[in-house]
């Protein structure tokens, strides 16, 4: 199907609107063009956005899809008024008002939540987790590995770093990652710094052809990106993880979100919170 313009309009960061909207849009064969409008917290700002929506509607000959998360009634009324030529999906009104009726309680109608989150214990834990993951990226430091909640192991460029950072940013997990290198395969044993923490290890592997492609983009030519070398490293890494009893999965066709959910399900189910 042809491209479709989609607006995400929020009085906060817009993360809720875009995350939820993208989940819905993923069910349809369209290629949306995203227009993000965060911090729309006044009638004046809302009128400007309506002007943008109407301009695109006239230029494209079809209504833009508009996901909104606006708690202020006056601001919301600007977007939901008939003057707006977009197809508006009000996510707060769709869910909050029915819940108010069911719970017999009025919602607090707070705009966003990040100013309060920034002062919370959970937020500070998340910042500490990010710093920890950065300090323990790609085996930079084997100190304080006892402080790690998860240690990702696998060959270079199999997805350990982005998964570690996602675990830290999304779940507040202190995730280290440690590369398995040819010297480890020659010794035929897990690196000594990981032995004491094997119960916290989780392995990532990858299709050798895909690994060769990724490595070639990063460092073209040479033994590092050669397909036969990639096949050898993946084979040896998988054998080592099986031998050591380390659970592992392939990152070839999985998103970071899927990988992280699997890791938490198996190692820290108590932290599987979004």
ABEGO torsion letter per residue (X at the ends): XBBBBBBBBBABAGAAAAAAAAAAAAABBBBBBBBBBBGBABAAAAAAAAAAAAAAAAAAGBBBBBBBBBABAAAAAAAABAABABBBBBAAAAAAAAAAAAAGBBBAGBBEAAAAAAABAAAAAAAAAAAAAAAABGGABABGAAABABBBBEBBGAGAAAAAAAAAAAAGBBBBBBBBBAAAAAAGBBBAAAAAAAAABBBBBBBAAAAAAAAAAABBEEAAABAAAAAAAAAAAAAAAAAAGBBBBBAAABBAAAAAAAAAAAABAAABBX
